[in-house]
Amino acid sequence: MIDLADIDFLGSGLKRPECVLAHSSGLLIVPDWTGAGGVSLVAPHGVSIRHLAGDRPESDPLRPNGIALEDGGNILLAHLGDETGGLFRLRPDATTETVLDEVDGEKLPPCNFVISDGGSGLFLTVSTRRVPRALGYRKDVDDGFIVHIPYRGAPRIAADGLGYTNECMLHPSGRWLYVNETFVRRMSRFKVTGRGKLGKRETVCEFGAGIFPDGLAFDADGNAWVTSIVSNCLVRIAADGEQTIWLEDVDPDHLAWVEEAYQANDMGRPHLDGVKSQVLGNISNLAFGGADLKTAYLGCLLGDSVASFDMPVAGHPLPHWQADIAPLLQAKDLA
């Protein structure tokens, strides 16, 4: 177990840093819901912060949940609006463009997460079609899906019928796409059968009481690391499915209250927004970073900074690890 006393915090005053991107330069990028919405860029030393907001004066504010980094410093934002979603590109000069706002002729519901498919395009997750989203916090709701967005060609739904689709991640082998289904408490995977094409869903593992899988990352040995919202814990999933809790910061009485609501199909926003803990604000994401990829950075829904600590193993680098981000690093406050 990782001791809570060994956790450091970088940055301050962040607004809903749900997801963390760690770059080889040491730069951290997190979503930012201040004003028009965009991202916050946290310098390697964790003191200097630059907020980069989108220029959408005639549109609703951007509410990025998951984010991805492109070569050249562009940042992709999975928009988690109240009723609508979409994928947007935020450039270093703060200009924005719509990448995708509908699929199969239908407007996209609020979107959760975006990641490269390894070369031919992107995967975008939608947790639920229900409005408001809290109606999807049910163990019997399976209307989430994954969209594949090719760089050439038309986007399409690559997988459907998922129980609150959250983060997805390619296995280090590149042969499987793993995905967390938060409110059916399951990690699933799909065999990648072609450019953005996915095979039949397979269950990797199921989680017990109190675990709501959200964030997902792989280490260099192929183990999966899952963050659980509400219970504020980090779980390692070995290749054989064995689960080990490495970090936990939870109030047992609060978790029991949430569990009772979940079992009664009565879970709502208060159960996510009122998490009781000592130091961590509802863990939602894990990124491996640092010079040796052995530093963990945590995104926290209710946090205002980025938590970090040493990991026992190096992480598997994501496609953006060595991306050219010179335009983002030109700001004097990030030197």
C-alpha positions as CSV (number, residue, x, y, z in Angstrom):
1,M,0.0,0.0,0.0
2,I,1.1,3.6,-0.7
3,D,1.0,5.8,2.4
4,L,-1.0,8.9,2.1
5,A,1.8,10.8,3.7
6,D,4.0,10.0,0.7
7,I,1.8,11.9,-1.7
8,D,2.9,15.3,-3.1
9,F,0.8,17.9,-4.8
10,L,1.6,20.0,-7.8
11,G,-0.1,23.2,-8.9
12,S,-3.0,24.9,-7.1
13,G,-6.3,26.4,-8.0
14,L,-7.1,23.9,-10.7
15,K,-10.8,23.5,-11.7
16,R,-11.9,19.9,-12.0
17,P,-8.6,18.3,-13.1
18,E,-10.3,15.0,-14.0
19,C,-7.6,13.7,-16.4
20,V,-3.8,14.2,-16.5
21,L,-1.5,14.0,-19.5
22,A,2.2,13.6,-18.6
23,H,4.8,14.5,-21.3
24,S,8.5,13.5,-21.4
25,S,9.4,17.2,-21.0
26,G,7.8,17.1,-17.5
27,L,4.8,19.2,-18.5
28,L,1.5,18.2,-17.2
29,I,-1.8,19.0,-18.9
30,V,-5.2,18.8,-17.2
31,P,-8.7,19.8,-18.1
32,D,-9.9,23.2,-16.8
33,W,-13.5,24.2,-16.3
34,T,-12.8,27.9,-15.5
35,G,-14.8,30.3,-17.7
36,A,-14.9,29.3,-21.3
37,G,-13.2,26.0,-20.4
38,G,-10.0,24.5,-21.8
39,V,-6.9,23.1,-20.1
40,S,-4.3,24.1,-17.5
41,L,-0.6,23.6,-18.2
42,V,1.4,22.8,-15.1
43,A,5.2,23.3,-15.3
44,P,7.5,20.5,-14.3
45,H,8.2,22.1,-10.9
46,G,4.5,22.3,-10.2
47,V,4.4,26.0,-9.4
48,S,3.8,27.9,-12.7
49,I,0.4,27.3,-14.3
50,R,-0.9,28.6,-17.6
51,H,-4.6,28.4,-18.4
52,L,-5.5,27.9,-22.1
53,A,-9.2,28.5,-22.8
54,G,-11.0,28.0,-26.1
55,D,-12.4,30.9,-28.1
56,R,-16.1,30.0,-28.4
57,P,-17.9,33.2,-27.6
58,E,-21.1,32.1,-29.3
59,S,-21.2,28.6,-27.9
60,D,-21.6,26.9,-24.6
61,P,-18.3,26.7,-22.6
62,L,-16.1,23.7,-23.3
63,R,-16.2,21.2,-20.5
64,P,-13.4,18.8,-21.2
65,N,-13.4,15.5,-19.4
66,G,-10.8,13.3,-21.1
67,I,-8.1,15.0,-23.1
68,A,-5.4,13.8,-25.6
69,L,-2.3,15.4,-27.0
70,E,-1.4,15.6,-30.7
71,D,2.0,16.2,-32.3
72,G,2.4,20.0,-32.6
73,G,0.8,20.8,-29.3
74,N,-2.9,20.6,-30.2
75,I,-5.1,19.2,-27.5
76,L,-8.2,17.1,-28.1
77,L,-11.1,17.6,-25.7
78,A,-13.9,15.2,-25.0
79,H,-16.7,17.6,-24.2
80,L,-18.9,16.7,-21.3
81,G,-21.8,19.2,-21.7
82,D,-24.9,19.0,-19.6
83,E,-26.9,17.5,-22.5
84,T,-24.6,17.4,-25.5
85,G,-21.0,16.3,-26.2
86,G,-18.5,16.2,-29.0
87,L,-14.8,16.2,-29.7
88,F,-12.9,19.5,-30.1
89,R,-9.4,20.5,-30.9
90,L,-7.8,23.3,-28.9
91,R,-4.7,24.8,-30.4
92,P,-1.8,26.5,-28.5
93,D,-3.1,29.9,-29.8
94,A,-6.5,29.2,-28.1
95,T,-8.4,28.7,-31.3
96,T,-10.7,25.8,-31.4
97,E,-12.4,23.6,-34.0
98,T,-15.0,20.9,-33.9
99,V,-13.6,17.5,-34.7
100,L,-16.9,15.6,-34.3
101,D,-20.3,16.4,-32.9
102,E,-22.5,13.7,-34.4
103,V,-22.3,10.1,-35.4
104,D,-24.7,8.1,-37.6
105,G,-26.8,11.2,-38.0
106,E,-27.3,11.7,-34.3
107,K,-25.9,14.4,-32.1
108,L,-23.3,13.1,-29.6
109,P,-24.4,12.8,-26.0
110,P,-21.9,14.1,-23.4
111,C,-18.5,12.5,-24.1
112,N,-16.1,11.0,-21.6
113,F,-12.7,10.1,-23.0
114,V,-10.5,10.2,-26.1
115,I,-7.4,8.4,-27.1
116,S,-5.4,7.5,-30.2
117,D,-6.1,4.1,-31.8
118,G,-2.4,3.7,-32.4
119,G,-2.2,5.4,-35.8
120,S,-5.3,5.4,-38.0
121,G,-7.6,7.5,-35.9
122,L,-9.1,8.0,-32.4
123,F,-11.4,6.3,-30.0
124,L,-14.0,8.4,-28.2
125,T,-16.2,7.1,-25.4
126,V,-19.8,8.0,-24.5
127,S,-20.8,6.9,-21.0
128,T,-24.6,6.9,-21.4
129,R,-27.4,8.2,-23.7
130,R,-29.5,9.1,-20.7
131,V,-30.2,12.8,-19.8
132,P,-29.2,13.7,-17.1
133,R,-26.2,11.5,-17.0
134,A,-26.9,10.5,-13.4
135,L,-29.7,8.3,-14.7
136,G,-26.9,6.1,-16.1
137,Y,-25.5,5.5,-12.6
138,R,-27.3,2.1,-12.6
139,K,-26.1,-1.5,-12.7
140,D,-28.8,-2.3,-15.2
141,V,-28.1,0.5,-17.7
142,D,-26.0,-0.5,-20.7
143,D,-26.4,2.3,-23.3
144,G,-22.8,3.5,-23.4
145,F,-20.7,3.2,-26.6
146,I,-17.3,3.8,-28.2
147,V,-16.9,5.8,-31.4
148,H,-14.0,5.3,-33.8
149,I,-13.0,8.5,-35.7
150,P,-10.6,7.6,-38.5
151,Y,-8.3,10.3,-39.9
152,R,-9.7,9.3,-43.3
153,G,-13.2,8.1,-43.7
154,A,-16.5,8.4,-41.7
155,P,-16.8,8.0,-38.0
156,R,-18.9,5.1,-36.7
157,I,-19.9,3.4,-33.5
158,A,-17.3,0.6,-33.0
159,A,-18.8,-0.9,-29.8
160,D,-22.2,-0.4,-28.1
161,G,-24.2,-1.7,-25.2
162,L,-21.7,-0.8,-22.5
163,G,-22.4,0.0,-18.8
164,Y,-21.3,3.6,-18.4
165,T,-18.3,3.6,-20.7
166,N,-15.4,5.4,-19.1
167,E,-11.7,5.4,-20.0
168,C,-10.4,3.1,-22.7
169,M,-6.8,2.2,-23.4
170,L,-4.9,0.1,-25.9
171,H,-3.0,-2.8,-24.3
172,P,0.8,-2.4,-24.7
173,S,0.6,-5.2,-27.3
174,G,-1.7,-3.1,-29.4
175,R,-4.0,-6.1,-29.9
176,W,-6.7,-5.3,-27.4
177,L,-8.7,-2.2,-26.5
178,Y,-9.5,-2.3,-22.8
179,V,-12.4,-0.2,-21.3
180,N,-13.8,0.5,-17.9
181,E,-17.6,0.2,-17.4
182,T,-18.0,2.2,-14.3
183,F,-21.5,1.4,-13.1
184,V,-21.7,-2.3,-14.1
185,R,-18.3,-2.6,-12.2
186,R,-16.5,-4.3,-15.0
187,M,-13.4,-4.1,-17.1
188,S,-13.9,-5.3,-20.6
189,R,-11.7,-5.7,-23.7
190,F,-12.2,-5.9,-27.4
191,K,-9.8,-7.5,-29.9
192,V,-8.6,-4.9,-32.4
193,T,-9.4,-6.6,-35.7
194,G,-8.5,-3.8,-38.1
195,R,-8.3,-0.1,-38.4
196,G,-10.6,1.0,-35.6
197,K,-12.6,-2.3,-35.9
198,L,-13.3,-4.1,-32.7
199,G,-14.3,-7.7,-32.0
200,K,-16.7,-9.1,-29.5
201,R,-16.7,-7.8,-25.9
202,E,-14.8,-10.0,-23.4
203,T,-14.9,-9.6,-19.6
204,V,-11.4,-9.1,-18.1
205,C,-12.6,-8.8,-14.5
206,E,-15.5,-7.6,-12.3
207,F,-15.2,-5.5,-9.3
208,G,-16.8,-5.9,-5.9
209,A,-18.6,-3.6,-3.4
210,G,-17.3,0.0,-3.3
211,I,-15.3,-0.2,-6.5
212,F,-16.4,2.0,-9.4
213,P,-13.7,1.8,-12.1
214,D,-12.9,5.0,-13.9
215,G,-9.3,5.7,-15.0
216,L,-7.1,3.1,-16.7
217,A,-3.4,2.8,-17.4
218,F,-0.9,0.0,-18.2
219,D,2.6,-0.5,-16.7
220,A,5.6,-1.8,-18.6
221,D,4.8,-5.3,-17.5
222,G,1.3,-5.3,-18.9
223,N,-0.6,-4.9,-15.6
224,A,-3.6,-2.6,-15.6
225,W,-4.0,0.1,-13.0
226,V,-7.5,1.3,-12.3
227,T,-8.7,4.3,-10.3
228,S,-12.0,4.0,-8.5
229,I,-14.2,7.1,-7.9
230,V,-16.0,7.4,-4.6
231,S,-13.8,4.8,-2.9
232,N,-10.8,6.8,-3.8
233,C,-8.6,3.8,-4.5
234,L,-6.0,2.6,-7.0
235,V,-6.2,-1.1,-8.0
236,R,-3.7,-3.1,-9.9
237,I,-5.1,-5.8,-12.2
238,A,-2.5,-8.5,-13.0
239,A,-2.6,-10.5,-16.2
240,D,-4.3,-13.3,-14.4
241,G,-7.0,-11.0,-13.1
242,E,-5.8,-10.8,-9.5
243,Q,-6.8,-7.4,-8.0
244,T,-4.5,-5.6,-5.4
245,I,-5.4,-2.3,-3.8
246,W,-2.3,-0.1,-3.7
247,L,-3.8,3.2,-2.5
248,E,-7.0,4.0,-0.6
249,D,-8.4,7.2,1.0
250,V,-12.1,6.6,1.9
251,D,-14.5,7.2,4.7
252,P,-16.2,3.8,5.4
253,D,-19.5,5.2,6.5
254,H,-19.7,7.4,3.4
255,L,-18.9,4.5,1.1
256,A,-21.5,2.4,2.8
257,W,-24.1,5.1,2.2
258,V,-23.1,5.2,-1.5
259,E,-23.2,1.4,-1.8
260,E,-26.7,1.3,-0.3
261,A,-27.9,3.9,-2.9
262,Y,-26.2,2.0,-5.7
263,Q,-27.8,-1.3,-4.8
264,A,-31.2,0.4,-4.6
265,N,-30.7,2.0,-8.1
266,D,-30.9,5.4,-6.4
267,M,-27.3,6.7,-6.9
268,G,-27.0,10.3,-8.0
269,R,-24.7,13.4,-8.1
270,P,-24.5,13.8,-4.3
271,H,-22.9,10.4,-4.0
272,L,-20.1,11.5,-6.4
273,D,-19.8,15.2,-5.4
274,G,-19.7,14.7,-1.7
275,V,-16.9,12.2,-1.3
276,K,-15.3,12.2,2.2
277,S,-11.6,11.5,2.4
278,Q,-8.4,12.7,4.1
279,V,-6.3,14.1,1.2
280,L,-7.6,12.9,-2.2
281,G,-10.6,14.4,-4.0
282,N,-12.3,11.6,-5.8
283,I,-9.6,9.8,-7.9
284,S,-10.6,9.6,-11.5
285,N,-7.4,9.1,-13.6
286,L,-3.8,7.9,-13.4
287,A,-0.9,8.9,-15.7
288,F,2.6,7.5,-15.6
289,G,5.3,10.2,-15.9
290,G,8.6,11.4,-14.7
291,A,12.0,10.8,-16.2
292,D,11.7,7.1,-15.8
293,L,7.9,6.8,-16.1
294,K,7.8,5.7,-12.5
295,T,5.9,8.7,-11.1
296,A,2.2,8.5,-10.8
297,Y,0.0,11.5,-11.4
298,L,-3.6,11.4,-10.3
299,G,-6.5,13.3,-11.7
300,C,-9.2,14.0,-9.1
301,L,-12.7,15.2,-9.9
302,L,-12.9,17.3,-6.7
303,G,-9.3,18.3,-6.4
304,D,-7.6,21.6,-7.1
305,S,-4.1,20.2,-7.7
306,V,-2.4,17.1,-9.1
307,A,-1.4,14.4,-6.7
308,S,1.9,12.5,-7.3
309,F,3.9,9.7,-5.8
310,D,6.5,7.0,-6.7
311,M,5.3,3.8,-8.3
312,P,6.9,0.4,-7.9
313,V,7.0,-0.1,-11.7
314,A,7.4,2.0,-14.8
315,G,4.4,2.8,-16.9
316,H,3.9,2.0,-20.6
317,P,4.4,5.3,-22.5
318,L,1.3,6.6,-24.4
319,P,1.6,7.8,-28.0
320,H,2.0,11.5,-26.9
321,W,4.9,10.8,-24.6
322,Q,7.5,12.2,-27.1
323,A,5.1,14.5,-29.1
324,D,6.4,17.8,-30.4
325,I,4.8,20.4,-28.0
326,A,7.1,23.3,-28.7
327,P,4.2,25.8,-29.1
328,L,3.0,24.9,-25.6
329,L,6.4,25.4,-24.1
330,Q,7.0,28.9,-25.5
331,A,5.1,30.6,-22.7
332,K,7.6,32.4,-20.4
333,D,5.8,31.1,-17.2
334,L,6.5,27.5,-18.3
335,A,10.2,28.0,-18.9
